[in-house]
Amino acid sequence: MKRVELIRRIHATGSVLVRHGSKHDWYRNPETGAYQAVPRHNEIKERLAGRIIKQLSKSRE
């Protein structure tokens, strides 16, 4: 998956960019409180992308 597409899907979950790291960007979903690192590669493996989106979409239980 292209990184641009992943970022678009992350924003669709309501997550926002918290900070830029050296090799990863950190996103947080203020609704659920979930944090997740997103690598700065042009291509991100589908499995990893799905896991990132799932982690940011989880509801607080």
N, CA, C and O atoms as CSV, one atom per row, in Angstrom:
chain,resi,resn,atom,element,x,y,z
A,1,MET,N,N,0.857,-1.167,0.000
A,1,MET,CA,C,0.000,0.000,0.000
A,1,MET,C,C,0.902,1.228,0.000
A,1,MET,O,O,1.914,1.268,0.699
A,2,LYS,N,N,0.534,2.199,-0.769
A,2,LYS,CA,C,1.272,3.453,-0.792
A,2,LYS,C,C,1.054,4.181,0.536
A,2,LYS,O,O,-0.020,4.103,1.131
A,3,ARG,N,N,2.078,4.881,0.982
A,3,ARG,CA,C,2.015,5.601,2.254
A,3,ARG,C,C,0.917,6.667,2.228
A,3,ARG,O,O,0.223,6.875,3.223
A,4,VAL,N,N,0.766,7.330,1.102
A,4,VAL,CA,C,-0.255,8.375,0.966
A,4,VAL,C,C,-1.650,7.804,1.213
A,4,VAL,O,O,-2.473,8.429,1.881
A,5,GLU,N,N,-1.909,6.618,0.672
A,5,GLU,CA,C,-3.210,5.964,0.870
A,5,GLU,C,C,-3.402,5.581,2.331
A,5,GLU,O,O,-4.497,5.733,2.873
A,6,LEU,N,N,-2.355,5.090,2.969
A,6,LEU,CA,C,-2.441,4.726,4.384
A,6,LEU,C,C,-2.750,5.954,5.235
A,6,LEU,O,O,-3.596,5.885,6.127
A,7,ILE,N,N,-2.084,7.067,4.976
A,7,ILE,CA,C,-2.324,8.303,5.731
A,7,ILE,C,C,-3.765,8.759,5.533
A,7,ILE,O,O,-4.405,9.223,6.477
A,8,ARG,N,N,-4.271,8.630,4.330
A,8,ARG,CA,C,-5.665,9.004,4.042
A,8,ARG,C,C,-6.629,8.155,4.881
A,8,ARG,O,O,-7.605,8.669,5.429
A,9,ARG,N,N,-6.345,6.862,4.975
A,9,ARG,CA,C,-7.201,5.970,5.771
A,9,ARG,C,C,-7.068,6.244,7.269
A,9,ARG,O,O,-8.039,6.123,8.016
A,10,ILE,N,N,-5.861,6.613,7.702
A,10,ILE,CA,C,-5.648,6.947,9.114
A,10,ILE,C,C,-6.464,8.177,9.485
A,10,ILE,O,O,-7.098,8.208,10.539
A,11,HIS,N,N,-6.452,9.191,8.623
A,11,HIS,CA,C,-7.237,10.396,8.895
A,11,HIS,C,C,-8.732,10.098,8.896
A,11,HIS,O,O,-9.495,10.758,9.601
A,12,ALA,N,N,-9.153,9.113,8.116
A,12,ALA,CA,C,-10.568,8.726,8.080
A,12,ALA,C,C,-11.019,8.120,9.404
A,12,ALA,O,O,-12.210,8.148,9.716
A,13,THR,N,N,-10.084,7.569,10.195
A,13,THR,CA,C,-10.441,7.023,11.506
A,13,THR,C,C,-10.579,8.119,12.557
A,13,THR,O,O,-11.008,7.858,13.681
A,14,GLY,N,N,-10.215,9.350,12.189
A,14,GLY,CA,C,-10.281,10.459,13.139
A,14,GLY,C,C,-8.956,10.707,13.833
A,14,GLY,O,O,-8.885,11.514,14.760
A,15,SER,N,N,-7.906,10.026,13.401
A,15,SER,CA,C,-6.585,10.167,14.015
A,15,SER,C,C,-5.867,11.399,13.479
A,15,SER,O,O,-6.116,11.850,12.361
A,16,VAL,N,N,-4.977,11.927,14.299
A,16,VAL,CA,C,-4.215,13.124,13.933
A,16,VAL,C,C,-2.726,12.870,14.148
A,16,VAL,O,O,-2.338,12.032,14.962
A,17,LEU,N,N,-1.911,13.598,13.417
A,17,LEU,CA,C,-0.468,13.505,13.554
A,17,LEU,C,C,-0.055,14.142,14.869
A,17,LEU,O,O,-0.425,15.281,15.154
A,18,VAL,N,N,0.712,13.410,15.672
A,18,VAL,CA,C,1.194,13.918,16.957
A,18,VAL,C,C,2.576,14.521,16.791
A,18,VAL,O,O,2.834,15.644,17.223
A,19,ARG,N,N,3.478,13.749,16.151
A,19,ARG,CA,C,4.831,14.248,15.951
A,19,ARG,C,C,5.535,13.466,14.857
A,19,ARG,O,O,5.160,12.341,14.526
A,20,HIS,N,N,6.563,14.091,14.308
A,20,HIS,CA,C,7.431,13.429,13.345
A,20,HIS,C,C,8.622,12.865,14.098
A,20,HIS,O,O,9.245,13.568,14.893
A,21,GLY,N,N,8.938,11.620,13.857
A,21,GLY,CA,C,10.141,11.018,14.408
A,21,GLY,C,C,11.181,10.937,13.309
A,21,GLY,O,O,10.960,11.444,12.210
A,22,SER,N,N,12.314,10.305,13.589
A,22,SER,CA,C,13.344,10.216,12.560
A,22,SER,C,C,12.974,9.197,11.482
A,22,SER,O,O,13.230,9.424,10.300
A,23,LYS,N,N,12.378,8.082,11.884
A,23,LYS,CA,C,12.014,7.049,10.912
A,23,LYS,C,C,10.523,6.736,10.893
A,23,LYS,O,O,10.056,6.001,10.023
A,24,HIS,N,N,9.771,7.288,11.845
A,24,HIS,CA,C,8.337,7.038,11.937
A,24,HIS,C,C,7.619,8.339,12.271
A,24,HIS,O,O,8.195,9.247,12.872
A,25,ASP,N,N,6.359,8.412,11.875
A,25,ASP,CA,C,5.467,9.479,12.318
A,25,ASP,C,C,4.498,8.852,13.308
A,25,ASP,O,O,4.090,7.703,13.143
A,26,TRP,N,N,4.135,9.600,14.324
A,26,TRP,CA,C,3.240,9.080,15.359
A,26,TRP,C,C,1.858,9.699,15.206
A,26,TRP,O,O,1.711,10.917,15.118
A,27,TYR,N,N,0.858,8.840,15.177
A,27,TYR,CA,C,-0.540,9.274,15.067
A,27,TYR,C,C,-1.296,8.856,16.316
A,27,TYR,O,O,-0.986,7.843,16.944
A,28,ARG,N,N,-2.292,9.657,16.662
A,28,ARG,CA,C,-3.114,9.387,17.849
A,28,ARG,C,C,-4.577,9.592,17.495
A,28,ARG,O,O,-4.941,10.537,16.794
A,29,ASN,N,N,-5.391,8.702,17.985
A,29,ASN,CA,C,-6.833,8.851,17.828
A,29,ASN,C,C,-7.353,9.437,19.137
A,29,ASN,O,O,-7.393,8.733,20.145
A,30,PRO,N,N,-7.754,10.717,19.145
A,30,PRO,CA,C,-8.190,11.339,20.390
A,30,PRO,C,C,-9.448,10.710,20.979
A,30,PRO,O,O,-9.683,10.792,22.184
A,31,GLU,N,N,-10.242,10.092,20.140
A,31,GLU,CA,C,-11.479,9.452,20.594
A,31,GLU,C,C,-11.198,8.200,21.425
A,31,GLU,O,O,-11.853,7.956,22.439
A,32,THR,N,N,-10.214,7.407,20.981
A,32,THR,CA,C,-9.909,6.149,21.653
A,32,THR,C,C,-8.655,6.219,22.510
A,32,THR,O,O,-8.466,5.387,23.397
A,33,GLY,N,N,-7.800,7.197,22.259
A,33,GLY,CA,C,-6.557,7.326,22.999
A,33,GLY,C,C,-5.445,6.432,22.471
A,33,GLY,O,O,-4.391,6.330,23.098
A,34,ALA,N,N,-5.657,5.781,21.331
A,34,ALA,CA,C,-4.657,4.869,20.767
A,34,ALA,C,C,-3.560,5.636,20.052
A,34,ALA,O,O,-3.839,6.583,19.317
A,35,TYR,N,N,-2.296,5.228,20.265
A,35,TYR,CA,C,-1.136,5.773,19.574
A,35,TYR,C,C,-0.590,4.714,18.637
A,35,TYR,O,O,-0.657,3.521,18.936
A,36,GLN,N,N,-0.051,5.141,17.509
A,36,GLN,CA,C,0.535,4.178,16.587
A,36,GLN,C,C,1.623,4.852,15.759
A,36,GLN,O,O,1.452,5.979,15.293
A,37,ALA,N,N,2.739,4.156,15.580
A,37,ALA,CA,C,3.834,4.628,14.733
A,37,ALA,C,C,3.568,4.205,13.293
A,37,ALA,O,O,3.101,3.095,13.039
A,38,VAL,N,N,3.870,5.098,12.355
A,38,VAL,CA,C,3.714,4.807,10.933
A,38,VAL,C,C,5.073,5.017,10.269
A,38,VAL,O,O,5.609,6.124,10.310
A,39,PRO,N,N,5.638,3.976,9.660
A,39,PRO,CA,C,6.952,4.120,9.030
A,39,PRO,C,C,6.915,5.080,7.851
A,39,PRO,O,O,5.869,5.284,7.234
A,40,ARG,N,N,8.062,5.663,7.547
A,40,ARG,CA,C,8.157,6.630,6.459
A,40,ARG,C,C,8.610,5.998,5.149
A,40,ARG,O,O,9.322,6.647,4.382
A,41,HIS,N,N,8.231,4.780,4.871
A,41,HIS,CA,C,8.561,4.130,3.613
A,41,HIS,C,C,7.518,4.524,2.575
A,41,HIS,O,O,6.374,4.816,2.922
A,42,ASN,N,N,7.908,4.533,1.303
A,42,ASN,CA,C,6.941,4.829,0.239
A,42,ASN,C,C,5.909,3.728,0.114
A,42,ASN,O,O,4.730,3.995,-0.122
A,43,GLU,N,N,6.349,2.497,0.272
A,43,GLU,CA,C,5.459,1.336,0.219
A,43,GLU,C,C,5.435,0.684,1.596
A,43,GLU,O,O,6.482,0.440,2.196
A,44,ILE,N,N,4.241,0.406,2.088
A,44,ILE,CA,C,4.067,-0.256,3.376
A,44,ILE,C,C,3.297,-1.546,3.109
A,44,ILE,O,O,2.291,-1.547,2.400
A,45,LYS,N,N,3.777,-2.626,3.679
A,45,LYS,CA,C,3.143,-3.922,3.441
A,45,LYS,C,C,1.692,-3.891,3.896
A,45,LYS,O,O,1.346,-3.262,4.897
A,46,GLU,N,N,0.847,-4.589,3.131
A,46,GLU,CA,C,-0.595,-4.601,3.385
A,46,GLU,C,C,-0.925,-5.062,4.805
A,46,GLU,O,O,-1.794,-4.489,5.461
A,47,ARG,N,N,-0.245,-6.072,5.263
A,47,ARG,CA,C,-0.523,-6.618,6.593
A,47,ARG,C,C,-0.230,-5.583,7.682
A,47,ARG,O,O,-1.015,-5.423,8.617
A,48,LEU,N,N,0.903,-4.882,7.558
A,48,LEU,CA,C,1.260,-3.852,8.522
A,48,LEU,C,C,0.274,-2.689,8.460
A,48,LEU,O,O,-0.148,-2.175,9.496
A,49,ALA,N,N,-0.092,-2.276,7.251
A,49,ALA,CA,C,-1.041,-1.176,7.089
A,49,ALA,C,C,-2.383,-1.520,7.729
A,49,ALA,O,O,-2.984,-0.685,8.406
A,50,GLY,N,N,-2.846,-2.728,7.518
A,50,GLY,CA,C,-4.107,-3.164,8.120
A,50,GLY,C,C,-4.047,-3.166,9.636
A,50,GLY,O,O,-5.008,-2.797,10.311
A,51,ARG,N,N,-2.910,-3.584,10.159
A,51,ARG,CA,C,-2.738,-3.622,11.613
A,51,ARG,C,C,-2.722,-2.206,12.217
A,51,ARG,O,O,-3.285,-1.976,13.287
A,52,ILE,N,N,-2.078,-1.274,11.527
A,52,ILE,CA,C,-2.035,0.119,11.993
A,52,ILE,C,C,-3.438,0.702,12.021
A,52,ILE,O,O,-3.838,1.324,13.005
A,53,ILE,N,N,-4.182,0.504,10.949
A,53,ILE,CA,C,-5.545,1.040,10.872
A,53,ILE,C,C,-6.425,0.402,11.942
A,53,ILE,O,O,-7.213,1.091,12.589
A,54,LYS,N,N,-6.295,-0.901,12.130
A,54,LYS,CA,C,-7.092,-1.606,13.141
A,54,LYS,C,C,-6.783,-1.070,14.536
A,54,LYS,O,O,-7.691,-0.854,15.338
A,55,GLN,N,N,-5.493,-0.856,14.822
A,55,GLN,CA,C,-5.082,-0.362,16.139
A,55,GLN,C,C,-5.657,1.033,16.410
A,55,GLN,O,O,-6.107,1.316,17.520
A,56,LEU,N,N,-5.642,1.889,15.407
A,56,LEU,CA,C,-6.148,3.252,15.590
A,56,LEU,C,C,-7.679,3.304,15.607
A,56,LEU,O,O,-8.263,4.263,16.111
A,57,SER,N,N,-8.316,2.285,15.064
A,57,SER,CA,C,-9.776,2.269,15.005
A,57,SER,C,C,-10.426,1.635,16.213
A,57,SER,O,O,-11.628,1.800,16.421
A,58,LYS,N,N,-9.653,0.905,17.025
A,58,LYS,CA,C,-10.223,0.217,18.178
A,58,LYS,C,C,-10.902,1.198,19.120
A,58,LYS,O,O,-10.390,2.282,19.400
A,59,SER,N,N,-12.055,0.790,19.595
A,59,SER,CA,C,-12.765,1.640,20.574
A,59,SER,C,C,-12.258,1.340,21.971
A,59,SER,O,O,-11.839,0.224,22.280
A,60,ARG,N,N,-12.305,2.338,22.784
A,60,ARG,CA,C,-11.859,2.176,24.182
A,60,ARG,C,C,-12.872,1.316,24.917
A,60,ARG,O,O,-14.073,1.584,24.878
A,61,GLU,N,N,-12.383,0.289,25.582
A,61,GLU,CA,C,-13.298,-0.617,26.293
A,61,GLU,C,C,-13.087,-0.535,27.772
A,61,GLU,O,O,-13.766,-1.225,28.532
